[in-house]
Amino acid sequence: MTPVEIGAFSVVAIVVMVYLGVYIPIALGVVSFVSIWIMRDNPVIAFNFLKVAVEKGVTSYSFATIPLFTVMGLLVSKAGLGRDIYIVMNRAFRAVTGGIGIATVGANAVFAAVTGSSIASASVFTRIAVPEMRSFSYSKRFAVGVVAGSSVLGMIIPPSAMLIIYSFVAEVSVGDMFLAGIVPGIILTIAYIAWIIMAGHIRPSYLGTDIGMTEVAPLSWIEIIDKTVPTVALITIVLGGIYNGWLTPVEAGAAGALAALVIAVMRRSISWRGLWETAIETGHITASILFLIAMASLYSSMLGFAALPNQLNAFLESYNLGFTEVMILYVVLMLFLGTILDTASIILIVVPLFIALMESMGMSVIWFGIVTVIGAEIGLLTPPLGISCFVIKATINDPDISLKDVFFGAFPFAAIMLLVLILLIAYPQLSIGILN
């Protein structure tokens, strides 16, 4: 077999192994190591590639963003900021039809800006928003659908773990990826809210029966300040520091983690035992992501060694495919893989294959990252492996709501994500204009 054939076979083998349940880094590492060994018929070369990949992941200064933003997100969850954000949003939109749904979207967007985790958002707001909506006669599919749909905002609104992983794979600035995710995240949030308002006027039964205006007790100014200032302060420290050039992403992560700790302590929401558990959980998450990045680096090296990205580029050029055709193929591929693989797997497997092609077409690697993450996010809402949907079903304590209801409820939001993705492809400046 030629190196190109071995490389192509390895990509298929990795997808199959991940689909069968093999741990992603194991699949990436084993297949890449064996492929390099076969290509050169020399295990020493394969071990050298592995050594370089591990060293590259461990010694990268930017890697420090992962544990820092992870511990910040965990502390924010313990401090109860998610519930506070939701309460304020719920009061703000109480006079609007579908107001609780809008409040859930808005709260998820803000919560994403201080956690960067869609799974955390899905878990938190399933417990808070779904029972609230059900108590006001919202339909069960809309209630779980709006939580599922808005939870994926954590993947695109910085600080997002997926943006960090992409920055390592594509070897671009974490700070640039964070900034590029701001406007697309806002657009997606506005699109969700617009859909809820439109559906409430055109087809009220979609939201529920007799929901009308949600009557809730108003908040005093002191309560509003108490519930919003900590979150606003964190967002200002992290994103404001990066955007104004005052802090590097690593420094912003450190400052955000310290601020989150201070907030948790001041609210007496964390004990010494809780702090220790947070540190342990941060270590587990960091170690798993480090292993993932190291094996992804080995995989990228194997593809380059096999010259597979160049061959893919030449193959597509032989068919005289333009930018539109290439992007249609890419989005279709992302949507297909999203039905069987998680977001991280898609990024790690697909990006090394296509990034050289994007660069040869003169497209921004930063923009390509935003497109990739949003495209992969759609898979979080689609069967059979819609992770956010499974998290919501596992979290919710309502036997009347089935997994089918969650997937059906999430479908309109997945469709909206696809429309926003098409918009970002057509107008790249929407994502990278903030960098100019």
C-alpha positions in Angstrom: 0.0 0.0 0.0 1.1 3.6 -0.7 1.4 6.1 2.1 -1.7 7.9 0.8 -3.7 4.7 0.8 -2.5 4.0 4.4 -3.4 7.5 5.5 -6.9 7.2 3.9 -7.5 3.9 5.5 -6.3 5.2 8.9 -8.9 8.0 8.8 -11.7 5.5 8.2 -10.3 3.2 10.9 -10.3 6.0 13.4 -14.0 7.0 12.6 -15.1 3.3 13.0 -13.2 2.9 16.2 -14.6 6.0 17.8 -18.1 5.0 16.7 -17.6 1.6 18.3 -16.9 3.3 21.6 -13.1 3.4 21.6 -11.7 6.3 23.6 -10.9 9.1 21.1 -7.2 9.6 22.1 -6.6 5.9 22.0 -8.1 5.6 18.5 -6.1 8.5 17.2 -2.9 7.4 18.9 -2.9 3.7 18.1 -4.0 4.1 14.4 -1.5 7.0 13.8 1.4 5.1 15.4 0.7 1.9 13.5 0.2 3.8 10.2 3.6 5.6 10.6 5.2 2.2 11.5 3.7 0.6 8.3 4.6 3.5 6.1 8.3 3.4 7.0 8.5 -0.2 8.3 10.4 1.1 11.3 9.0 1.4 14.8 11.8 3.8 15.8 10.4 6.5 13.5 6.9 6.0 14.9 8.2 6.3 18.5 10.0 9.6 17.5 6.8 11.0 16.1 5.0 10.0 19.3 7.8 11.7 21.4 7.5 14.9 19.5 3.7 14.9 19.7 3.7 14.5 23.5 6.4 17.1 24.0 4.6 19.6 21.8 1.4 19.2 23.8 3.0 19.4 27.2 5.4 22.3 26.6 2.9 24.6 24.9 2.4 27.8 26.9 -1.1 28.2 25.5 -2.1 24.9 27.0 -2.3 26.6 30.4 -5.6 28.1 29.2 -7.4 24.7 29.6 -7.0 24.1 33.4 -7.5 27.8 34.2 -10.8 28.2 32.2 -11.9 24.7 33.4 -11.5 25.6 37.1 -13.2 29.0 36.4 -16.2 27.2 34.9 -16.5 24.8 37.8 -16.3 27.5 40.4 -18.9 29.6 38.6 -21.3 26.6 38.6 -20.7 26.1 42.4 -21.3 29.8 43.0 -24.8 29.5 41.5 -24.3 32.2 38.9 -26.3 30.2 36.4 -29.5 30.4 38.5 -28.9 34.1 39.2 -28.6 34.8 35.5 -31.7 32.9 34.7 -33.7 34.7 37.5 -32.8 38.1 36.1 -33.5 37.2 32.5 -36.8 35.7 33.5 -37.9 38.9 35.1 -36.6 41.0 32.2 -38.7 39.1 29.6 -41.8 38.4 31.8 -44.0 40.6 29.6 -43.2 38.8 26.3 -45.0 35.7 25.0 -42.6 32.9 25.4 -40.6 35.0 27.8 -39.3 32.1 29.9 -37.9 30.5 26.7 -36.2 33.8 25.7 -34.9 34.1 29.2 -33.4 30.6 28.9 -31.6 31.5 25.7 -30.3 34.7 27.1 -29.2 33.1 30.4 -27.4 30.3 28.5 -25.6 32.9 26.3 -24.3 34.8 29.4 -23.5 31.5 31.3 -21.5 30.3 28.3 -19.4 33.4 28.5 -18.2 32.4 32.0 -18.1 28.6 31.6 -17.5 27.7 28.0 -19.2 24.3 28.4 -22.4 23.3 26.7 -22.7 20.2 28.9 -22.6 22.3 32.0 -25.3 24.7 30.5 -27.5 21.7 29.6 -27.2 20.3 33.1 -27.8 23.6 34.9 -30.7 24.9 32.9 -32.5 21.5 32.6 -32.9 21.6 36.4 -33.9 25.3 36.5 -35.8 26.2 33.3 -37.6 23.1 32.3 -39.7 22.8 35.5 -40.4 26.5 35.4 -41.7 26.4 31.8 -43.7 23.3 32.5 -45.3 25.0 35.5 -46.5 27.8 33.2 -48.1 25.3 30.7 -45.3 25.4 28.1 -45.2 22.3 25.9 -42.7 19.6 27.0 -41.0 19.6 23.6 -40.5 23.3 23.5 -39.2 23.3 27.1 -36.5 20.7 26.6 -35.8 21.9 23.0 -35.0 25.5 24.0 -32.6 24.2 26.7 -30.9 21.8 24.3 -30.7 24.4 21.5 -29.3 27.2 23.7 -26.9 24.9 25.6 -24.7 24.6 22.5 -23.9 28.3 22.8 -21.3 27.2 25.2 -19.3 25.7 22.4 -19.0 29.0 20.3 -19.2 31.8 22.9 -15.7 32.2 24.5 -14.1 30.8 26.6 -15.1 27.6 24.7 -13.2 24.4 25.1 -13.8 23.5 21.5 -12.2 26.8 20.3 -9.2 26.0 22.5 -8.9 22.5 21.0 -9.2 23.9 17.4 -6.5 26.5 18.1 -4.1 23.7 19.1 -5.0 21.6 16.0 -4.8 24.5 13.6 -1.9 26.2 15.5 -3.6 29.5 15.7 -4.0 32.0 18.6 -6.4 31.0 21.3 -7.2 34.7 21.8 -8.0 35.2 18.2 -10.4 32.2 18.3 -12.1 33.6 21.4 -12.6 37.0 19.7 -13.9 35.5 16.5 -16.5 33.5 18.4 -18.2 36.6 20.0 -20.2 37.9 17.0 -21.3 34.4 15.7 -22.4 33.6 19.3 -24.5 36.8 19.5 -26.0 36.2 16.0 -27.0 32.6 17.0 -28.5 33.9 20.3 -30.5 36.6 18.5 -31.7 34.0 15.9 -33.0 31.7 18.6 -34.8 34.6 20.3 -36.3 35.8 17.0 -37.5 32.2 16.3 -39.3 32.0 19.7 -41.0 35.4 19.3 -42.0 34.5 15.7 -43.3 31.1 16.7 -45.2 32.6 19.6 -47.1 34.9 17.2 -47.5 32.5 14.2 -48.1 29.2 16.0 -48.7 29.7 19.7 -49.4 26.0 20.2 -45.7 25.3 19.5 -44.9 27.1 22.8 -47.7 25.6 24.8 -51.3 26.3 25.8 -52.5 29.4 27.6 -49.0 30.6 28.4 -49.6 34.3 27.9 -47.5 36.6 30.0 -45.5 35.0 32.8 -46.4 36.6 36.1 -43.4 36.7 38.4 -42.4 38.9 41.3 -40.2 41.9 40.3 -36.7 42.2 41.6 -35.4 45.1 43.6 -32.4 47.0 42.3 -30.3 45.5 45.1 -31.2 42.0 44.0 -30.5 42.8 40.4 -27.1 44.2 41.2 -26.3 41.2 43.5 -27.2 38.7 40.8 -25.6 40.4 37.8 -22.4 42.2 39.0 -20.4 39.0 39.6 -21.2 37.7 36.1 -20.5 41.0 34.4 -17.3 41.4 36.3 -16.1 37.9 35.1 -17.0 38.6 31.5 -15.2 42.0 31.6 -12.1 40.5 33.1 -11.8 37.6 30.7 -13.1 38.9 27.3 -12.5 42.6 28.0 -8.9 41.8 29.1 -8.2 39.8 25.9 -10.0 42.2 23.5 -8.2 45.3 24.9 -4.8 43.5 24.9 -4.4 43.9 28.6 -4.3 40.2 29.2 -3.1 37.1 27.2 -5.6 34.2 27.1 -3.6 32.4 29.8 -3.5 35.5 32.0 -7.2 36.1 31.4 -7.9 32.5 32.5 -5.9 33.0 35.7 -7.6 36.2 36.5 -11.0 34.7 35.8 -10.3 31.7 37.9 -9.2 33.9 40.8 -12.3 36.1 40.5 -14.6 33.0 40.4 -12.9 31.7 43.5 -13.4 35.0 45.3 -17.1 35.1 44.3 -17.7 31.5 45.4 -16.0 32.2 48.8 -17.9 35.4 49.3 -21.2 33.6 48.7 -20.1 30.8 51.0 -21.0 28.3 48.3 -17.8 26.3 48.5 -16.1 24.5 51.3 -12.6 23.3 51.6 -13.8 19.9 50.6 -15.6 21.4 47.6 -12.5 23.3 46.6 -10.5 20.0 46.8 -13.1 18.2 44.6 -12.9 21.1 42.1 -9.2 20.8 41.9 -9.4 17.1 41.4 -12.0 17.4 38.7 -10.0 20.1 37.0 -7.0 17.8 37.0 -9.0 15.0 35.4 -10.4 17.2 32.7 -7.0 18.8 32.0 -5.2 15.5 31.8 -7.8 14.0 29.4 -7.6 17.1 27.1 -3.8 17.0 27.2 -3.9 13.4 26.1 -6.4 14.3 23.4 -4.2 17.1 22.1 -1.1 15.0 22.1 -2.7 12.2 20.1 -4.3 14.7 17.8 -0.8 16.1 17.1 0.4 12.6 16.3 -2.5 12.1 13.9 -1.8 15.4 12.1 1.8 14.5 11.7 0.8 11.1 10.3 -1.5 12.7 7.8 1.3 15.1 6.7 3.7 12.2 6.5 1.3 10.4 4.2 0.7 13.6 2.2 -3.0 13.0 2.4 -4.1 16.7 2.8 -2.1 17.5 -0.4 -3.7 14.6 -2.2 -7.2 15.7 -1.1 -6.4 19.2 -2.3 -5.3 17.9 -5.7 -8.3 15.5 -6.0 -10.8 18.4 -5.4 -8.9 20.6 -7.8 -9.1 18.0 -10.5 -12.9 18.4 -10.4 -12.6 22.2 -10.7 -14.6 22.7 -7.6 -15.0 26.3 -6.5 -15.3 27.6 -3.0 -19.1 27.1 -2.9 -18.9 23.5 -3.9 -16.1 22.7 -1.5 -18.0 24.3 1.4 -21.2 22.4 0.5 -19.2 19.1 0.6 -17.6 20.2 3.9 -20.9 21.1 5.6 -22.5 17.9 4.4 -19.6 15.9 5.8 -19.8 17.7 9.1 -23.5 17.1 9.4 -23.0 13.4 8.6 -20.2 13.0 11.1 -22.2 14.9 13.7 -24.8 12.1 13.7 -22.2 9.5 14.9 -19.3 11.4 16.5 -18.9 14.1 19.2 -17.6 17.6 18.4 -14.1 17.1 19.6 -13.7 14.0 17.4 -15.0 15.8 14.4 -12.5 18.7 14.9 -9.6 16.4 15.5 -10.3 14.1 12.5 -11.5 16.5 9.9 -9.6 19.8 10.4 -6.1 18.4 9.6 -7.5 17.1 6.3 -9.1 20.3 5.1 -7.1 23.1 6.7 -4.4 23.1 4.0 -7.1 23.3 1.3 -8.6 26.3 3.0 -5.3 28.1 3.2 -4.6 27.4 -0.5 -8.0 29.0 -1.3 -6.9 32.1 0.6 -9.5 31.6 3.4 -8.9 32.6 7.0 -8.0 29.7 9.3 -9.7 31.5 12.2 -13.0 31.8 10.1 -12.6 28.1 9.2 -12.5 27.3 12.9 -15.7 29.1 13.7 -17.4 27.3 10.7 -16.1 24.0 11.9 -17.2 24.4 15.5 -20.7 25.5 14.6 -21.0 22.7 12.0 -19.9 20.1 14.6 -22.2 21.7 17.2 -25.3 20.7 15.2 -24.4 17.2 15.9 -25.0 17.8 19.6 -28.7 18.2 18.8 -29.2 15.4 16.2 -29.7 11.7 16.7 -28.3 9.1 17.3 -25.5 10.9 19.3 -26.9 14.2 20.3 -24.9 14.6 23.5 -26.7 17.6 24.8 -30.0 15.8 24.3 -28.8 12.8 26.2 -27.6 15.0 29.1 -31.0 16.7 29.3 -32.8 13.4 29.4 -30.5 12.0 32.0 -30.8 15.2 34.1 -34.5 15.9 34.0 -36.8 14.2 36.6 -39.9 13.9 34.5 -41.0 10.4 33.2 -43.4 12.1 30.8 -40.6 13.6 28.7 -38.9 11.0 26.5 -35.6 11.2 24.6 -37.8 11.4 21.4 -39.4 14.6 22.8 -35.9 16.1 23.5 -34.7 15.4 19.9 -38.0 16.7 18.3 -37.8 19.8 20.5 -34.2 20.5 19.6 -34.8 20.1 15.8 -35.9 23.7 15.1 -32.8 25.0 16.9 -30.6 22.7 14.9 -32.1 24.1 11.7 -31.5 27.6 12.9 -27.9 26.8 13.6 -27.6 25.5 10.0 -29.0 28.8 8.6 -26.5 30.8 10.8 -23.7 28.6 9.6 -24.6 29.3 6.0 -24.7 33.0 6.8 -21.2 32.9 8.3 -19.9 31.0 5.3 -21.3 33.6 2.9 -20.0 36.5 5.0 -16.7 35.5 6.7 -16.3 39.1 8.0 -19.1 38.4 10.5 -16.6 36.2 12.4 -13.2 37.7 11.7 -14.1 41.3 11.2 -13.6 41.9 14.9 -9.9 40.9 14.5 -9.2 43.8 12.0 
